[in-house]
Amino acid sequence: MYNIQENKAIKVDAVTFSELQMLENDIEELLRCNIDMVCDEEESMLIVGRQVRNAHHGRSDLTAVDNNGNIVLIEIKRDRKNIESRKEAFEFQAIRYAASYATIEDPEDLVNKIYAPYIEKYRTEFENKSLTSTELGNRKLTEFLHVNGAEANFNKNQKVILVASEFDEQTLSAVAWLNSNGVNISCYKLIPYKINGDVYINVEKLLPLNDYHDYYVDFLEKTTALKKTGKKLSRRNLPKIDSMLEWGVVKAGDTILAKDRSEEAKLLKNGNVLINGVELSMQKWLKELYGWSSIQTYVFAIHKDSGKSLSKIREEYMNAIMENSE
């Protein structure tokens, strides 16, 4: 990272979580409240557990369910020293925990064993105080799976996310091998900086690696190559709202609805939305509205005039570009 002053680039060195006096527990809480740091606007996620103990007394850091119905295990280590000092390998520990989640039979089982105790622990963060934690957990998880069309796929697969400020080579090598053999496991690096007393964290995805075809997305003249090779656009590299505004497929002042809800907002020229005089990102607006930890923004944001989701509008525009370039 560089600080630019009068055309001079001054390097800003990263600090450590230790120097910031942040413990692993602090990073865990940060991600619990901001899991979209390691997912994005193309993914919905619902945090359902923290420090869940399995039958063999192991404790997993964070547990979630994603929009595909996968149970997601998020394991956190503060730094490389924490990874290397453990008797058990970071990735193996996570896989062992994920294997225990494979025994979850159905949503009700997840609620009873994991989600209801989580809701009870963080009860002040939830509405509907008249419901028991089990009733509320069943209602929220059922709604999440139903709205995302993931009921039939619940826990057919498990997903692992490893998070640390630095990874050792053995962990990265093992994860790369697991990826190549069909295991859904990823590594995210959190790099902290302290500038003028404020803490900034840069999030870098290390694994799995993107296919080089993913980088064609921003160059529309290359989309013919994507079509001919049968490559799909990477979720993380799909064009965002700023590109859609530039294309003219949506305009500042358009009304955006929340899918299957009555709430609406006005689209601003910077891609944010205005709700009751308050400017928010679409992700934040929709995330708070649905009460999820992260949300597929472009799926759940509906363009009022066309009645189509922003995802559908984006898809139609890009398909038209592909057809015209043939």
C-alpha positions as CSV (number, residue, x, y, z in Angstrom):
1,M,0.0,0.0,0.0
2,Y,1.2,3.5,-0.9
3,N,0.3,7.0,0.3
4,I,0.5,9.5,-2.5
5,Q,1.7,13.0,-1.6
6,E,2.5,15.5,-4.3
7,N,3.2,12.9,-6.9
8,K,5.4,10.9,-4.5
9,A,4.5,7.4,-3.5
10,I,5.3,6.7,0.2
11,K,5.1,3.1,1.1
12,V,2.8,2.2,4.1
13,D,4.0,-1.0,5.8
14,A,1.5,-3.5,7.1
15,V,1.3,-4.1,10.8
16,T,0.5,-7.3,12.6
17,F,-2.6,-8.2,14.6
18,S,-0.3,-8.7,17.5
19,E,0.9,-5.1,17.2
20,L,-2.7,-4.0,17.1
21,Q,-3.3,-6.1,20.3
22,M,-6.0,-8.1,18.4
23,L,-6.5,-11.7,19.5
24,E,-7.8,-14.5,17.3
25,N,-11.1,-14.0,19.1
26,D,-11.2,-10.4,18.0
27,I,-10.8,-11.4,14.4
28,E,-13.4,-14.0,14.8
29,E,-15.9,-11.5,16.1
30,L,-15.0,-9.0,13.3
31,L,-15.8,-11.7,10.7
32,R,-18.9,-12.8,12.5
33,C,-20.3,-9.3,12.1
34,N,-18.8,-8.7,8.7
35,I,-18.7,-12.0,6.9
36,D,-19.0,-10.2,3.5
37,M,-15.3,-9.4,4.0
38,V,-14.6,-12.9,2.7
39,C,-17.6,-13.3,0.4
40,D,-19.2,-10.8,-1.9
41,E,-22.3,-9.3,-3.6
42,E,-22.8,-12.5,-5.6
43,E,-23.2,-14.8,-2.5
44,S,-25.7,-15.0,0.3
45,M,-24.6,-16.3,3.6
46,L,-26.3,-16.7,7.0
47,I,-24.1,-17.1,10.1
48,V,-25.6,-19.8,12.3
49,G,-22.9,-20.7,14.8
50,R,-19.8,-19.6,16.7
51,Q,-17.4,-21.8,18.7
52,V,-19.4,-24.9,18.0
53,R,-18.2,-27.9,19.9
54,N,-18.3,-31.3,18.2
55,A,-18.6,-34.8,19.8
56,H,-14.8,-35.0,20.2
57,H,-14.6,-31.6,21.9
58,G,-13.2,-29.7,19.0
59,R,-14.4,-26.2,18.5
60,S,-15.0,-24.7,15.1
61,D,-14.8,-20.9,14.8
62,L,-17.7,-19.8,12.7
63,T,-20.5,-21.8,11.0
64,A,-22.7,-20.5,8.2
65,V,-25.1,-21.7,5.5
66,D,-24.7,-20.3,1.9
67,N,-27.2,-19.7,-0.9
68,N,-26.5,-23.1,-2.3
69,G,-27.5,-24.8,0.9
70,N,-23.9,-25.7,1.8
71,I,-22.8,-25.7,5.4
72,V,-19.8,-23.4,5.5
73,L,-17.0,-23.7,8.1
74,I,-14.8,-20.6,8.7
75,E,-11.6,-21.3,10.5
76,I,-9.4,-18.4,11.7
77,K,-5.8,-18.1,12.7
78,R,-4.2,-14.8,13.8
79,D,-0.9,-15.3,12.0
80,R,1.6,-17.8,10.5
81,K,3.1,-18.4,14.0
82,N,-0.3,-19.6,15.2
83,I,-0.6,-21.9,12.2
84,E,2.9,-23.4,12.5
85,S,2.8,-23.8,16.3
86,R,-0.3,-26.2,16.2
87,K,0.2,-29.9,16.4
88,E,-2.6,-30.4,13.9
89,A,-2.4,-28.8,10.5
90,F,-4.7,-25.8,9.9
91,E,-6.4,-27.3,6.8
92,F,-6.8,-30.8,8.4
93,Q,-8.4,-29.3,11.5
94,A,-10.9,-27.5,9.3
95,I,-11.6,-30.6,7.2
96,R,-12.2,-32.7,10.4
97,Y,-14.7,-30.1,11.6
98,A,-16.4,-30.0,8.2
99,A,-16.7,-33.8,8.2
100,S,-18.6,-33.6,11.5
101,Y,-21.0,-31.1,9.8
102,A,-21.8,-33.7,7.1
103,T,-23.7,-35.6,9.8
104,I,-26.3,-32.8,10.1
105,E,-29.4,-34.5,8.6
106,D,-31.7,-31.6,7.9
107,P,-32.4,-27.9,8.7
108,E,-34.2,-28.8,11.9
109,D,-31.2,-30.8,13.1
110,L,-28.9,-27.8,12.4
111,V,-31.2,-25.4,14.3
112,N,-31.4,-27.7,17.3
113,K,-27.6,-28.4,17.5
114,I,-26.1,-25.2,16.4
115,Y,-28.3,-22.3,15.3
116,A,-30.7,-22.1,18.3
117,P,-27.8,-21.9,20.8
118,Y,-26.2,-19.2,18.7
119,I,-29.4,-17.2,18.7
120,E,-29.7,-17.6,22.4
121,K,-26.1,-16.3,22.9
122,Y,-26.7,-13.2,20.7
123,R,-30.4,-12.8,21.4
124,T,-30.2,-9.0,21.5
125,E,-29.2,-9.0,17.8
126,F,-32.5,-10.7,16.8
127,E,-36.0,-9.4,16.5
128,N,-39.2,-11.4,17.4
129,K,-38.4,-11.6,21.1
130,S,-41.7,-13.5,21.6
131,L,-40.4,-16.6,19.7
132,T,-38.1,-19.1,21.4
133,S,-34.6,-19.4,19.9
134,T,-35.5,-22.7,18.3
135,E,-38.7,-21.2,16.7
136,L,-36.8,-18.2,15.5
137,G,-34.0,-20.3,14.1
138,N,-36.3,-22.6,12.2
139,R,-38.2,-19.6,10.8
140,K,-35.0,-17.7,9.7
141,L,-33.2,-20.8,8.2
142,T,-36.3,-22.0,6.4
143,E,-36.9,-18.6,4.9
144,F,-33.2,-18.3,3.9
145,L,-33.2,-21.7,2.1
146,H,-36.6,-21.1,0.5
147,V,-35.8,-17.7,-0.9
148,N,-32.5,-18.9,-2.3
149,G,-34.1,-22.1,-3.7
150,A,-31.7,-24.2,-1.7
151,E,-34.1,-26.4,0.3
152,A,-33.5,-29.6,-1.8
153,N,-29.7,-29.1,-1.7
154,F,-29.3,-28.5,2.1
155,N,-26.0,-29.8,3.3
156,K,-25.4,-31.9,0.2
157,N,-21.9,-30.4,0.3
158,Q,-19.7,-28.6,2.9
159,K,-17.5,-25.7,2.3
160,V,-14.3,-24.5,4.1
161,I,-12.9,-21.0,4.4
162,L,-9.5,-20.5,6.0
163,V,-8.6,-17.0,7.2
164,A,-5.2,-15.7,8.5
165,S,-2.9,-12.7,8.2
166,E,-0.3,-15.0,6.7
167,F,-0.2,-18.6,5.5
168,D,2.7,-21.1,5.5
169,E,3.7,-22.9,2.3
170,Q,2.6,-26.3,3.5
171,T,-1.0,-25.1,4.2
172,L,-1.2,-23.4,0.7
173,S,0.2,-26.5,-1.0
174,A,-2.3,-28.8,0.8
175,V,-5.3,-26.5,0.0
176,A,-4.2,-26.2,-3.7
177,W,-4.1,-30.1,-3.9
178,L,-7.5,-30.3,-2.2
179,N,-8.9,-27.8,-4.7
180,S,-7.6,-29.9,-7.6
181,N,-9.4,-32.9,-6.2
182,G,-12.8,-31.3,-5.8
183,V,-12.7,-30.1,-2.2
184,N,-14.4,-26.7,-1.8
185,I,-11.8,-24.9,0.4
186,S,-10.5,-21.4,0.1
187,C,-7.8,-19.2,1.8
188,Y,-8.2,-15.5,2.5
189,K,-5.4,-13.3,3.8
190,L,-6.3,-10.4,6.1
191,I,-3.5,-7.7,6.0
192,P,-3.9,-5.0,8.6
193,Y,-2.5,-1.4,8.2
194,K,-2.6,1.5,10.7
195,I,-2.8,4.9,9.2
196,N,-3.3,8.1,11.3
197,G,-4.6,6.0,14.1
198,D,-7.2,4.2,12.0
199,V,-7.0,0.5,11.2
200,Y,-7.5,-0.7,7.6
201,I,-7.6,-4.3,6.5
202,N,-6.9,-5.5,3.0
203,V,-8.5,-8.8,2.1
204,E,-6.7,-10.9,-0.4
205,K,-8.0,-14.2,-1.8
206,L,-5.1,-16.6,-2.2
207,L,-6.9,-19.9,-3.2
208,P,-8.5,-21.2,-5.2
209,L,-6.9,-19.5,-8.1
210,N,-9.0,-17.9,-10.8
211,D,-8.9,-19.4,-14.3
212,Y,-7.1,-16.9,-16.7
213,H,-10.4,-16.8,-18.7
214,D,-12.0,-15.0,-15.7
215,Y,-10.0,-11.9,-16.5
216,Y,-11.7,-11.6,-19.9
217,V,-14.8,-10.3,-18.2
218,D,-13.9,-6.6,-18.3
219,F,-13.0,-6.7,-22.0
220,L,-16.3,-7.2,-23.9
221,E,-14.5,-7.8,-27.2
222,K,-13.2,-11.0,-25.6
223,T,-16.6,-12.5,-24.7
224,T,-16.7,-14.4,-28.0
225,A,-13.7,-16.4,-26.8
226,L,-15.5,-17.2,-23.6
227,K,-18.6,-18.4,-25.5
228,K,-16.6,-20.5,-28.0
229,T,-14.6,-22.2,-25.2
230,G,-17.7,-22.8,-23.1
231,K,-16.2,-20.9,-20.2
232,K,-18.5,-19.3,-17.7
233,L,-18.0,-15.9,-16.2
234,S,-16.5,-16.0,-12.8
235,R,-18.9,-14.9,-10.0
236,R,-16.2,-12.7,-8.5
237,N,-15.4,-11.0,-11.8
238,L,-18.9,-10.3,-13.0
239,P,-19.5,-6.6,-13.8
240,K,-20.9,-4.5,-10.9
241,I,-23.5,-1.7,-10.7
242,D,-21.0,1.0,-11.8
243,S,-20.6,-0.9,-15.2
244,M,-24.4,-1.3,-15.5
245,L,-24.8,2.5,-15.0
246,E,-22.1,3.1,-17.6
247,W,-23.8,0.8,-20.1
248,G,-27.1,2.6,-19.6
249,V,-29.1,-0.5,-18.8
250,V,-30.0,1.1,-15.5
251,K,-30.0,4.9,-14.7
252,A,-29.6,7.1,-11.6
253,G,-33.1,7.8,-10.3
254,D,-34.4,4.3,-11.1
255,T,-36.4,2.6,-8.4
256,I,-35.0,-0.6,-7.0
257,L,-37.2,-3.0,-5.1
258,A,-36.2,-5.8,-2.7
259,K,-37.2,-9.2,-4.1
260,D,-40.6,-10.3,-2.8
261,R,-40.7,-7.3,-0.5
262,S,-42.5,-4.0,-0.6
263,E,-39.4,-1.9,0.3
264,E,-37.9,0.2,-2.4
265,A,-35.0,2.6,-2.9
266,K,-33.7,5.1,-5.4
267,L,-30.6,4.2,-7.4
268,L,-27.8,6.9,-7.2
269,K,-25.2,7.7,-9.8
270,N,-22.5,6.2,-7.7
271,G,-24.2,2.8,-7.4
272,N,-25.5,3.3,-3.9
273,V,-29.2,3.6,-3.1
274,L,-31.2,6.3,-1.2
275,I,-33.7,5.0,1.4
276,N,-35.7,7.6,3.5
277,G,-33.0,10.2,2.9
278,V,-30.1,7.8,3.9
279,E,-27.5,6.7,1.4
280,L,-26.4,3.0,1.7
281,S,-24.7,0.5,-0.5
282,M,-27.2,-1.9,-2.0
283,Q,-25.5,-4.8,-0.2
284,K,-25.9,-3.1,3.2
285,W,-29.6,-2.2,2.5
286,L,-30.6,-5.6,1.4
287,K,-28.5,-7.4,4.0
288,E,-30.2,-5.5,6.8
289,L,-33.6,-5.9,5.2
290,Y,-33.4,-9.7,5.0
291,G,-31.4,-10.1,8.2
292,W,-28.7,-12.2,6.6
293,S,-24.9,-12.0,7.0
294,S,-24.3,-11.4,3.3
295,I,-26.6,-11.4,0.3
296,Q,-26.6,-11.9,-3.5
297,T,-27.2,-8.2,-4.2
298,Y,-27.9,-8.5,-8.0
299,V,-30.4,-11.4,-7.5
300,F,-32.4,-9.7,-4.7
301,A,-32.3,-6.1,-6.2
302,I,-35.3,-5.8,-8.6
303,H,-35.5,-3.0,-11.2
304,K,-39.0,-1.7,-10.8
305,D,-39.7,-0.5,-14.3
306,S,-38.6,-3.7,-16.0
307,G,-39.6,-6.1,-13.2
308,K,-36.2,-7.9,-13.7
309,S,-33.5,-8.5,-11.2
310,L,-30.2,-6.7,-11.8
311,S,-28.6,-10.1,-12.3
312,K,-31.1,-10.8,-15.2
313,I,-30.5,-7.4,-16.8
314,R,-26.8,-7.9,-16.6
315,E,-27.0,-11.4,-18.1
316,E,-29.2,-10.2,-21.0
317,Y,-26.9,-7.3,-21.8
318,M,-23.8,-9.5,-21.8
319,N,-25.4,-12.2,-23.9
320,A,-26.4,-9.6,-26.4
321,I,-22.8,-8.4,-26.6
322,M,-21.7,-12.0,-27.2
323,E,-24.2,-12.5,-30.0
324,N,-23.3,-9.2,-31.7
325,S,-19.6,-10.0,-31.6
326,E,-20.0,-13.3,-33.5
